[in-house]
Amino acid sequence: MTVNEPRDADHDPASHGNEPRGVDRGLTSYGDEGFSRFLRRAFLASSGYDEQDLDRPVVGIADTSGGFTTCHREMPQLVQAVARGVLEAGGLPVTFPAMSLPEILMSPTSMLFRNLAALETEELVKGQPMDAVVLAGGCDKTVPAQLMAAVSADVPAVQLVAGAMLTGTWRGTRLGACTDCRSMWARHRAGELDEGDIADVRGALATTGGTCMVMGTASTMACLAEALGMSPAGTATAPAPTGDRLRAGVRSGRIAVEAARAGRRPSSIVTAGALANAVTVLMALGGSTNAVIHLLAVARRAGVPFGLDDVAAIAGRVPLLVDCKPSGVGYMEDLHRAGGVPVLMKALEPLLDLDVPVVEGGTLRDRLAGVAPPADWQTTIRTLEDPLGPTGALAVLRGNLAPDGAVIKVSAATSALLRHEGPAVVFESPEDVARRIDDPDLPVTPDSVLVLRNAGPVGGGMPEAGSLPIPAKLARDGVRDMVRVSDTRMSGTAYGTVVLHVSPEAAVGGPLALVRDGDRIRLDAAAGELALLVDPDELARRREGWAPPAPPERGWRRLHHDHVLQAHEGADFDVC
């Protein structure tokens, strides 16, 4: 159907059954439906829409542009590209503003507001008249929030990502945010780079619009949205400033119109098989540990039983295939040139459920039918026969310190520390870390286990504070990694032997609340164990003296405190 063709009653959603479609969906309640339709069309006329416009399928475009979300700098052009695709397919594009979560400019952490963004987007999609929606986002927590909203609203939806930045250089070294941000800052803390050096680096790390170009949370979730089938094939990896990204927008607009006509809803796409495929891709990418929490939240909203045990089972059979920082040395633009997610999934084909539906129609098997395996000219995407690393890029840990589970990114850890026992050095909060980590009198050695608590979903909104900095006095001596354990998260761009998402968290009385300085902690990643080596009777005595921290007084933070679930449940709200 072109923009000038009349509506086809056999295909137009406005003519299917008795359900109102297009601008007649979800009428405003005035107690008179005829008046509601009349008034709606009268006000739409003020925006220049005529009856031919208003007879088309309506595709909402969630625009997450914003000056604080620098990752979305190219979003206005991308939204225009989506609108063009919608028009070309015979739909009516209607853009609406939606909340975005600027990872770097949100206090205290964007994760505190992921569920708020998900709720807001869900209600906007359900409360405004649209037959389908294109969810345009990119920054770390924005895409997970949009996927959660899409599943809950269950209106035909296409997830479109903003795309990654292009790399920069400094003194001949290729740089990318934000793994290189961390490594350069660590060198600065160790005294290797002076103030002038670090200022020069700062100007070379993020030189274009787009999300971090390493396999951090944004890049990981972009790839997983495609692996889930919610983003069109080949759209995850195109860099933000490129024509490829704009073409992805146009294609997403066209597909949204087709999905509206076909009634292709997220509930038919986000299945157990699709989630298993996404975790398979996550392991092959060496992707962000944050993705585990986000996928668990999406699964829970979709009503699909899927938990940490499923993640662990998949991790044990999928090797690391993608050479991208922090688990490798490359960047997202390298992955895109090598063929992106379609070629990666072709390499993973024997491990995938090929019969799951995808957003453009058909199945994953159809998607991969014409895709060639990884080419010999590139080294970014490896094969199952010649992987970059072993299975288990992420590992799930359990034990008396994490009864409900914890995770560790094995592919970004120091192998010698993956089996380690040492004395705890306990920090009560991220603020406590900031106050004491560089104290020259801190009783810490390279064998110590740094413990951070009261930073989980309830206690602190779960900031990316888990990759505690190496104490300055050790960093100056050349120590680059230590075992760190916390109930919070770390950036997907980070590296190190860092145990995260300890559940239940300290603020709700989890065993992490009972750890004291000097207690010995044992990590055995291969065995999936995280143990606190303290007598149970002693822990029981400590528990008698424990009291929970005071909750926030009011507002969103109080709602979050009262309703957020634990990490192993996706840290979503109990009412969602």
C-alpha positions as CSV (number, residue, x, y, z in Angstrom):
1,M,0.0,0.0,0.0
2,T,1.5,3.3,-1.0
3,V,0.8,6.7,0.6
4,N,-1.8,7.4,-2.1
5,E,-3.7,4.1,-2.2
6,P,-7.1,3.8,-0.5
7,R,-7.5,1.7,2.6
8,D,-7.9,-2.0,2.0
9,A,-10.6,-3.4,4.3
10,D,-8.9,-6.8,4.3
11,H,-5.6,-5.5,5.6
12,D,-6.2,-2.2,7.4
13,P,-6.3,-2.6,11.2
14,A,-9.1,0.0,11.4
15,S,-11.4,-2.6,9.7
16,H,-10.5,-5.7,11.7
17,G,-13.2,-7.1,13.9
18,N,-15.0,-4.7,16.3
19,E,-11.9,-3.3,17.9
20,P,-11.4,0.4,17.1
21,R,-8.1,1.1,15.3
22,G,-6.1,4.1,14.3
23,V,-7.0,7.4,15.9
24,D,-10.3,5.8,17.2
25,R,-8.4,3.6,19.6
26,G,-8.7,4.2,23.3
27,L,-11.1,7.1,23.2
28,T,-10.9,9.8,25.8
29,S,-13.7,9.4,28.3
30,Y,-16.3,12.1,28.0
31,G,-19.3,9.7,28.5
32,D,-20.2,10.1,24.7
33,E,-18.1,8.1,22.3
34,G,-19.4,9.9,19.3
35,F,-18.4,13.3,20.8
36,S,-15.0,11.8,21.7
37,R,-14.3,10.8,18.1
38,F,-15.6,14.2,16.8
39,L,-13.4,16.2,19.3
40,R,-10.4,14.1,18.6
41,R,-10.5,14.6,14.9
42,A,-11.3,18.3,15.3
43,F,-8.1,18.8,17.3
44,L,-6.0,16.6,15.0
45,A,-7.2,18.8,12.1
46,S,-5.4,21.7,13.9
47,S,-2.2,19.7,13.3
48,G,-2.9,19.6,9.6
49,Y,-4.3,16.0,9.4
50,D,-7.1,15.3,7.0
51,E,-9.4,12.4,6.8
52,Q,-7.1,10.5,4.4
53,D,-4.3,10.8,7.0
54,L,-6.6,9.7,9.8
55,D,-7.8,6.6,8.0
56,R,-4.2,5.2,8.1
57,P,-2.8,2.8,10.7
58,V,-1.2,5.0,13.3
59,V,2.4,4.2,14.3
60,G,3.7,6.0,17.4
61,I,7.4,6.8,17.5
62,A,8.8,7.1,21.0
63,D,11.3,9.9,20.7
64,T,13.9,9.8,23.5
65,S,15.9,12.8,22.4
66,G,17.2,15.0,25.2
67,G,20.1,17.3,25.9
68,F,21.1,15.3,28.9
69,T,21.2,12.0,27.0
70,T,24.2,12.6,24.9
71,C,24.0,9.1,23.5
72,H,20.9,10.2,21.6
73,R,22.4,13.2,19.9
74,E,21.5,11.7,16.5
75,M,18.0,10.8,17.5
76,P,16.1,13.6,15.7
77,Q,17.4,12.3,12.3
78,L,16.6,8.8,13.3
79,V,13.1,9.6,14.2
80,Q,12.7,11.4,10.8
81,A,13.9,8.2,9.1
82,V,11.4,6.1,11.0
83,A,8.6,8.5,10.0
84,R,9.6,8.2,6.3
85,G,9.4,4.4,6.6
86,V,6.0,4.6,8.1
87,L,4.7,6.9,5.4
88,E,6.2,4.7,2.7
89,A,4.3,1.7,4.1
90,G,1.0,3.6,4.2
91,G,0.9,4.4,7.9
92,L,0.6,7.6,9.8
93,P,3.6,8.4,11.9
94,V,3.0,10.3,15.2
95,T,6.0,11.1,17.3
96,F,5.7,11.4,21.1
97,P,8.3,12.3,23.7
98,A,9.3,9.5,26.0
99,M,11.6,9.3,29.0
100,S,15.3,8.5,28.4
101,L,17.8,7.8,31.1
102,P,21.2,9.5,30.6
103,E,23.7,7.0,32.1
104,I,26.4,9.6,32.8
105,L,24.2,12.5,33.9
106,M,21.6,10.8,36.1
107,S,22.0,10.9,39.9
108,P,22.5,8.7,41.8
109,T,22.1,6.1,39.0
110,S,19.9,5.6,36.0
111,M,19.0,2.1,37.2
112,L,16.9,3.7,40.0
113,F,14.6,5.1,37.2
114,R,14.5,2.1,34.8
115,N,11.2,1.0,36.2
116,L,9.8,4.5,36.1
117,A,10.7,4.8,32.4
118,A,9.2,1.4,31.7
119,L,6.0,2.4,33.4
120,E,5.8,5.7,31.7
121,T,6.4,4.2,28.3
122,E,3.9,1.4,28.8
123,E,1.2,3.9,29.8
124,L,1.9,6.2,26.9
125,V,1.7,3.3,24.4
126,K,-1.5,2.0,25.9
127,G,-3.1,5.5,26.6
128,Q,-2.5,7.1,23.2
129,P,-4.1,5.8,20.0
130,M,-1.5,3.8,18.1
131,D,-1.7,0.5,16.2
132,A,2.0,0.0,16.5
133,V,5.0,1.7,18.1
134,V,8.6,2.1,17.2
135,L,10.6,2.5,20.4
136,A,13.7,4.5,19.6
137,G,16.3,4.4,22.4
138,G,19.9,3.6,23.0
139,C,21.4,4.5,26.4
140,D,21.9,1.7,28.9
141,K,18.7,1.6,30.8
142,T,16.4,3.2,28.1
143,V,16.3,0.1,25.8
144,P,15.6,-2.3,28.7
145,A,12.8,0.0,29.9
146,Q,11.3,0.1,26.4
147,L,11.5,-3.7,26.1
148,M,9.8,-4.1,29.4
149,A,7.1,-1.6,28.4
150,A,6.6,-3.3,25.0
151,V,5.9,-6.6,26.6
152,S,3.5,-5.2,29.2
153,A,1.6,-3.0,26.7
154,D,1.6,-5.8,24.1
155,V,0.9,-3.4,21.2
156,P,2.8,-4.4,18.0
157,A,6.2,-2.9,18.7
158,V,9.6,-2.5,17.0
159,Q,12.7,-1.8,19.1
160,L,15.1,0.5,17.3
161,V,18.4,1.4,18.9
162,A,20.4,4.6,18.5
163,G,23.6,3.0,17.5
164,A,27.1,3.2,18.9
165,M,29.7,6.0,18.6
166,L,32.7,5.7,16.3
167,T,36.1,5.3,17.9
168,G,38.6,8.0,18.5
169,T,42.4,8.0,18.9
170,W,45.0,9.4,21.3
171,R,48.7,9.3,20.5
172,G,48.1,6.6,17.9
173,T,46.0,4.4,20.2
174,R,42.4,3.7,19.3
175,L,40.0,4.6,22.0
176,G,36.4,3.9,22.8
177,A,34.1,4.8,25.6
178,C,33.9,3.5,28.2
179,T,36.3,0.6,28.8
180,D,39.1,2.8,27.7
181,C,37.7,5.5,30.0
182,R,38.2,3.1,32.9
183,S,41.6,1.9,31.9
184,M,43.0,5.4,31.3
185,W,41.6,6.6,34.6
186,A,43.2,3.6,36.3
187,R,46.5,4.7,34.8
188,H,45.9,8.2,36.0
189,R,45.2,7.0,39.5
190,A,48.4,4.9,39.4
191,G,50.4,8.0,38.4
192,E,51.2,6.9,34.8
193,L,49.2,9.8,33.2
194,D,49.4,13.4,34.5
195,E,46.6,16.0,34.5
196,G,47.5,17.2,31.0
197,D,47.5,13.6,29.6
198,I,44.1,12.7,31.2
199,A,42.6,16.0,29.9
200,D,43.7,15.1,26.3
201,V,42.3,11.6,26.7
202,R,39.0,13.0,27.9
203,G,38.6,14.8,24.5
204,A,39.3,11.7,22.5
205,L,37.1,9.1,24.1
206,A,33.6,10.1,22.9
207,T,33.8,12.1,19.7
208,T,30.5,11.4,18.0
209,G,26.9,10.8,18.9
210,G,25.8,7.3,20.0
211,T,26.2,4.8,22.8
212,C,29.4,3.4,24.1
213,M,31.2,1.5,21.3
214,V,32.5,-1.4,23.4
215,M,30.4,-4.3,24.6
216,G,28.9,-2.4,27.5
217,T,25.2,-2.5,28.5
218,A,24.0,-0.3,25.6
219,S,25.8,-2.4,22.9
220,T,24.8,-5.6,24.6
221,M,21.1,-4.7,24.9
222,A,21.1,-3.5,21.3
223,C,22.4,-7.0,20.2
224,L,20.0,-8.8,22.5
225,A,17.0,-6.8,21.3
226,E,17.8,-8.2,17.8
227,A,18.5,-11.7,19.2
228,L,15.1,-11.6,20.9
229,G,13.4,-10.9,17.6
230,M,12.2,-7.4,18.8
231,S,14.6,-5.5,16.5
232,P,14.8,-6.1,12.8
233,A,17.7,-8.2,11.5
234,G,20.9,-6.4,11.1
235,T,19.9,-3.2,12.9
236,A,21.8,-3.6,16.2
237,T,25.3,-2.7,15.3
238,A,25.2,0.1,12.7
239,P,27.1,3.2,14.2
240,A,24.9,6.2,15.1
241,P,26.4,8.7,12.6
242,T,26.1,6.4,9.5
243,G,23.6,6.0,6.7
244,D,23.2,2.4,7.8
245,R,21.7,3.6,11.0
246,L,19.2,5.8,9.2
247,R,18.3,3.0,6.9
248,A,17.6,0.9,10.0
249,G,15.2,3.6,11.0
250,V,13.3,3.6,7.7
251,R,13.1,-0.2,7.7
252,S,11.8,-0.1,11.3
253,G,9.0,2.3,10.3
254,R,8.0,0.0,7.4
255,I,8.0,-3.1,9.6
256,A,5.9,-1.3,12.3
257,V,3.1,-0.8,9.8
258,E,3.3,-4.4,8.6
259,A,3.2,-5.6,12.3
260,A,0.2,-3.5,12.9
261,R,-1.7,-5.0,10.0
262,A,-0.7,-8.5,11.0
263,G,-1.3,-8.0,14.7
264,R,2.2,-9.1,15.5
265,R,2.5,-8.5,19.2
266,P,5.5,-8.8,21.6
267,S,3.7,-11.6,23.4
268,S,4.1,-13.7,20.3
269,I,7.8,-12.9,20.1
270,V,9.2,-12.8,23.6
271,T,9.0,-16.6,24.3
272,A,11.2,-19.0,26.3
273,G,13.0,-19.9,23.1
274,A,13.7,-16.2,22.3
275,L,15.0,-15.5,25.7
276,A,17.3,-18.6,25.5
277,N,18.5,-17.3,22.1
278,A,19.2,-13.9,23.7
279,V,21.2,-15.4,26.5
280,T,23.1,-17.5,24.0
281,V,24.1,-14.4,22.1
282,L,24.9,-12.7,25.4
283,M,27.5,-15.4,26.2
284,A,29.0,-15.3,22.8
285,L,29.4,-11.5,23.0
286,G,31.0,-11.6,26.4
287,G,28.3,-9.0,27.1
288,S,27.3,-7.0,30.1
289,T,26.2,-8.6,33.4
290,N,23.5,-5.9,33.5
291,A,21.8,-7.8,30.6
292,V,21.0,-10.6,33.0
293,I,18.9,-8.4,35.2
294,H,17.1,-6.8,32.2
295,L,16.3,-10.1,30.5
296,L,14.9,-11.5,33.8
297,A,12.7,-8.4,34.1
298,V,11.5,-8.8,30.5
299,A,10.8,-12.5,31.0
300,R,8.9,-11.9,34.2
301,R,6.7,-9.3,32.4
302,A,6.1,-11.7,29.6
303,G,5.0,-14.4,32.0
304,V,7.8,-16.7,30.9
305,P,9.5,-18.8,33.6
306,F,13.2,-17.9,33.1
307,G,15.7,-17.5,35.9
308,L,19.4,-17.6,36.8
309,D,19.5,-21.4,36.6
310,D,18.5,-21.1,32.9
311,V,21.2,-18.5,32.4
312,A,23.8,-20.8,34.0
313,A,22.8,-23.8,31.9
314,I,23.2,-21.8,28.7
315,A,26.5,-20.2,29.8
316,G,27.9,-23.7,30.2
317,R,27.6,-24.5,26.6
318,V,28.3,-21.3,24.7
319,P,31.9,-20.1,24.1
320,L,33.0,-16.5,23.7
321,L,32.9,-15.7,19.9
322,V,33.1,-11.9,19.6
323,D,36.4,-10.0,19.9
324,C,35.1,-6.8,21.5
325,K,36.2,-4.9,24.6
326,P,36.2,-5.5,27.5
327,S,36.3,-9.3,26.8
328,G,38.4,-8.7,23.6
329,V,40.1,-5.8,21.8
330,G,37.6,-4.6,19.1
331,Y,34.7,-2.3,19.0
332,M,31.1,-2.2,17.8
333,E,32.0,-0.8,14.4
334,D,34.2,-3.8,13.9
335,L,31.4,-6.1,14.8
336,H,29.1,-4.3,12.3
337,R,31.6,-4.6,9.5
338,A,32.0,-8.3,10.2
339,G,28.3,-8.8,9.7
340,G,26.7,-7.9,13.0
341,V,24.2,-10.0,14.9
342,P,23.0,-12.0,11.9
343,V,26.4,-13.4,11.2
344,L,27.0,-14.1,14.9
345,M,23.7,-15.9,15.1
346,K,24.6,-17.9,12.0
347,A,27.7,-19.0,13.8
348,L,25.6,-20.0,16.8
349,E,22.9,-21.6,14.7
350,P,23.3,-25.1,16.2
351,L,22.7,-23.7,19.7
352,L,19.6,-21.6,18.8
353,D,15.8,-22.2,18.7
354,L,15.3,-21.4,15.0
355,D,11.5,-21.6,15.1
356,V,10.8,-18.5,17.2
357,P,8.9,-15.6,15.5
358,V,10.6,-12.3,14.7
359,V,9.2,-8.8,14.4
360,E,9.5,-8.6,10.6
361,G,7.4,-11.8,10.2
362,G,8.5,-15.3,9.8
363,T,11.0,-17.1,12.1
364,L,14.6,-16.9,13.0
365,R,15.2,-19.7,10.6
366,D,13.9,-17.5,7.8
367,R,16.2,-14.7,9.0
368,L,19.3,-16.8,8.9
369,A,18.5,-18.7,5.7
370,G,20.4,-16.3,3.5
371,V,23.1,-15.3,5.9
372,A,26.7,-16.5,5.3
373,P,28.8,-17.8,8.2
374,P,31.7,-15.6,9.6
375,A,34.0,-14.7,6.7
376,D,37.7,-15.5,6.6
377,W,38.7,-11.9,6.1
378,Q,37.6,-10.8,9.5
379,T,38.5,-11.9,13.1
380,T,35.8,-10.1,15.1
381,I,33.3,-12.9,14.9
382,R,34.7,-16.4,15.5
383,T,33.1,-19.8,15.1
384,L,32.1,-22.5,17.5
385,E,35.0,-24.6,16.1
386,D,37.5,-21.7,16.7
387,P,36.2,-19.6,19.5
388,L,37.9,-16.6,21.1
389,G,37.4,-18.0,24.6
390,P,35.9,-20.9,26.5
391,T,32.3,-21.4,27.6
392,G,31.0,-19.5,30.6
393,A,31.8,-15.9,29.7
394,L,29.3,-15.1,32.6
395,A,28.9,-17.4,35.6
396,V,26.2,-17.7,38.2
397,L,27.4,-18.1,41.7
398,R,25.6,-19.4,44.8
399,G,26.5,-20.1,48.4
400,N,25.8,-18.9,51.9
401,L,26.8,-15.4,50.9
402,A,24.5,-15.4,47.9
403,P,21.6,-17.9,48.5
404,D,19.5,-16.5,45.6
405,G,22.5,-16.0,43.3
406,A,25.2,-13.6,42.1
407,V,26.9,-13.2,38.8
408,I,30.5,-12.6,37.6
409,K,31.8,-11.7,34.2
410,V,34.5,-14.4,33.8
411,S,35.6,-13.2,30.4
412,A,36.7,-9.8,31.8
413,A,38.2,-11.2,35.0
414,T,41.8,-12.2,36.0
415,S,42.0,-15.9,35.6
416,A,44.3,-16.3,38.7
417,L,41.6,-14.7,40.9
418,L,38.7,-16.8,39.8
419,R,39.5,-19.2,42.5
420,H,40.5,-17.1,45.5
421,E,40.1,-16.9,49.3
422,G,40.9,-13.7,51.3
423,P,39.9,-11.5,54.1
424,A,37.1,-9.0,53.7
425,V,37.5,-5.2,53.7
426,V,33.9,-4.0,54.1
427,F,32.4,-0.7,52.8
428,E,28.9,0.3,53.9
429,S,28.0,2.3,50.8
430,P,29.4,3.8,47.6
431,E,29.9,7.0,49.6
432,D,32.0,5.0,52.1
433,V,34.1,3.7,49.3
434,A,34.7,7.3,48.1
435,R,35.8,8.3,51.6
436,R,38.1,5.5,52.5
437,I,39.4,3.6,49.5
438,D,42.5,5.8,49.2
439,D,43.2,6.1,52.9
440,P,46.8,5.1,53.3
441,D,45.9,3.4,56.6
442,L,43.2,1.2,55.0
443,P,44.1,-2.4,56.1
444,V,44.1,-3.9,52.7
445,T,46.4,-6.1,50.7
446,P,46.3,-7.6,47.2
447,D,44.7,-10.7,48.7
448,S,41.9,-8.8,50.3
449,V,38.3,-9.1,49.1
450,L,36.7,-5.7,48.8
451,V,33.0,-5.9,49.9
452,L,30.4,-3.2,49.1
453,R,26.9,-3.4,50.6
454,N,23.7,-1.4,50.9
455,A,23.9,-0.6,47.2
456,G,21.4,-3.1,45.9
457,P,17.9,-2.4,44.5
458,V,16.4,-1.5,47.8
459,G,19.4,-0.1,49.6
460,G,20.9,2.2,46.9
461,G,19.0,1.8,43.6
462,M,21.7,-0.5,42.3
463,P,24.3,1.9,40.9
464,E,27.2,0.8,38.7
465,A,29.6,0.9,41.7
466,G,30.5,-2.7,42.0
467,S,33.9,-2.4,40.2
468,L,35.4,-0.6,43.2
469,P,38.7,1.2,42.4
470,I,41.9,-0.5,43.4
471,P,43.1,1.3,46.6
472,A,45.6,4.0,45.5
473,K,48.4,2.6,47.6
474,L,48.0,-0.8,45.8
475,A,47.5,0.8,42.4
476,R,50.8,2.6,42.8
477,D,52.5,-0.7,43.5
478,G,51.1,-2.2,40.2
479,V,48.0,-4.0,41.5
480,R,45.5,-3.9,38.7
481,D,42.8,-6.3,39.9
482,M,41.3,-7.6,43.1
483,V,38.3,-9.7,44.0
484,R,35.3,-7.4,44.7
485,V,31.9,-8.5,45.9
486,S,28.7,-6.4,46.1
487,D,24.9,-6.4,45.9
488,T,25.1,-3.8,43.2
489,R,26.1,-3.7,39.5
490,M,29.0,-2.7,37.4
491,S,29.2,-1.1,34.0
492,G,29.3,-3.6,31.1
493,T,32.4,-1.6,29.9
494,A,34.3,-2.5,33.1
495,Y,36.7,-5.3,33.7
496,G,38.1,-7.2,36.7
497,T,37.2,-10.0,39.0
498,V,34.0,-8.5,40.3
499,V,31.1,-10.5,41.8
500,L,27.8,-8.6,41.4
501,H,24.0,-8.7,42.1
502,V,24.5,-10.6,45.4
503,S,20.9,-11.7,46.3
504,P,19.3,-11.1,48.7
505,E,20.9,-7.8,49.2
506,A,22.2,-6.4,52.5
507,A,19.4,-3.8,52.9
508,V,16.8,-6.6,53.2
509,G,18.9,-8.7,55.6
510,G,20.8,-10.8,53.1
511,P,24.0,-12.5,54.4
512,L,26.1,-9.7,52.9
513,A,24.8,-7.5,55.8
514,L,26.6,-9.7,58.3
515,V,30.1,-9.6,56.8
516,R,32.8,-8.0,59.0
517,D,36.3,-6.9,58.3
518,G,38.6,-9.8,58.3
519,D,36.0,-12.5,57.6
520,R,37.3,-14.9,55.0
521,I,35.4,-15.1,51.7
522,R,35.9,-17.9,49.1
523,L,35.2,-17.4,45.4
524,D,35.3,-20.4,43.1
525,A,33.8,-19.3,39.7
526,A,34.3,-22.7,38.1
527,A,32.3,-24.4,40.9
528,G,29.8,-21.6,41.0
529,E,30.5,-20.9,44.6
530,L,30.6,-17.7,46.8
531,A,31.0,-18.6,50.4
532,L,31.4,-16.6,53.7
533,L,33.7,-18.8,55.9
534,V,32.1,-17.8,59.2
535,D,30.5,-20.2,61.7
536,P,26.6,-20.3,61.3
537,D,26.1,-19.7,65.0
538,E,28.3,-16.6,64.8
539,L,26.2,-15.3,61.8
540,A,23.0,-16.0,63.8
541,R,24.4,-13.8,66.7
542,R,25.2,-11.0,64.3
543,R,21.8,-11.2,62.7
544,E,20.2,-10.5,66.1
545,G,21.9,-7.1,66.2
546,W,21.1,-6.2,62.6
547,A,18.5,-3.5,61.7
548,P,17.5,-2.4,58.2
549,P,18.5,1.1,57.0
550,A,15.8,3.8,57.2
551,P,13.7,4.1,54.0
552,P,13.5,7.2,51.9
553,E,10.8,9.6,53.1
554,R,8.8,10.2,50.0
555,G,8.4,10.3,46.2
556,W,9.7,7.9,43.6
557,R,12.5,6.7,45.8
558,R,10.1,5.6,48.5
559,L,7.9,3.8,45.9
560,H,11.1,2.1,44.5
561,H,12.2,1.1,48.0
562,D,8.8,-0.4,48.9
563,H,8.1,-2.2,45.6
564,V,11.4,-3.2,43.9
565,L,12.2,-6.9,43.7
566,Q,15.6,-8.5,44.1
567,A,18.2,-8.8,41.4
568,H,17.5,-12.5,40.7
569,E,13.9,-11.4,39.9
570,G,15.0,-8.7,37.5
571,A,14.7,-5.8,40.0
572,D,11.3,-4.9,38.5
573,F,8.4,-3.8,40.6
574,D,6.3,-6.3,42.4
575,V,3.1,-4.7,40.9
576,C,4.3,-5.0,37.3
